[in-house]
Amino acid sequence: MVFLADWSKGVQRGIEEHMEPNPFKWNKPIPLGYRPTPDGWIEKIPEFVPLVKEIFEQFLATKNYAEVARIVNAKYPELMKGDRLTPHQIKRILSDPVYCGKPVLHLSIRR
């Protein structure tokens, strides 16, 4: 048992030595409708709230990623500044935990 306790402490020490200085910062691609903050986190962009809400509402109504992309691309061209959402991006938005208030972080470890 002493060996396991020492080994566990050694593993923990190794992890701590290789952790980034601020592991609790946003370290994933910034989701649609969000922007980075000075503290390394993300915040909503108010202008995008209706677009994101529309994505969820249209998917509930149509159950079709391509149809949702078509609808929001037609309705919000000025907000997207020429970019168009694809069905794959719609699917990713709908499955991203950040939109239901449960962002997921991955701790960064230096190598």
Beta strands, then each sheet from edge to edge (+ up, - down):
strand 1: 34-36
strand 2: 42-44
sheet 1: 1+ 2-
end
